[in-house]
């Protein structure tokens, strides 16, 4: 039974690490999306400014 408990503990730790990696990846993707959206808004503003001049 100790082997099964140890295997379960190891699997839980590995799953936790994978969840942390996934959360970090999602966070990075979200940050990149916000950055890209900001850049798109800035570019749109510049185009509007050019048309207004």
NORTA-V566329 format. One record per backbone hydrogen bond with DSSP energy under -0.5 kcal/mol. NH is the residue of the N-H (numbers start at 0). CO is the residue of the C=O. Records with the same first field share a line. If there is no record, write none. Layout:
NH = CO ; CO
//
This chain:
4 = 0
5 = 1
6 = 2
7 = 3
8 = 4
9 = 5
10 = 6
11 = 7
12 = 8
13 = 9
14 = 10
15 = 11
16 = 12
17 = 13
18 = 14
19 = 15
20 = 16
21 = 17
22 = 18
23 = 19
24 = 20
25 = 21
26 = 22
27 = 23
28 = 24
29 = 25
30 = 26
31 = 27
32 = 28
33 = 29
34 = 30
35 = 31
36 = 32
37 = 33
38 = 34
39 = 35
40 = 36
41 = 37
42 = 38
43 = 39
44 = 40
45 = 41
46 = 42
47 = 43
48 = 44
49 = 45
50 = 46
51 = 47
52 = 48
//
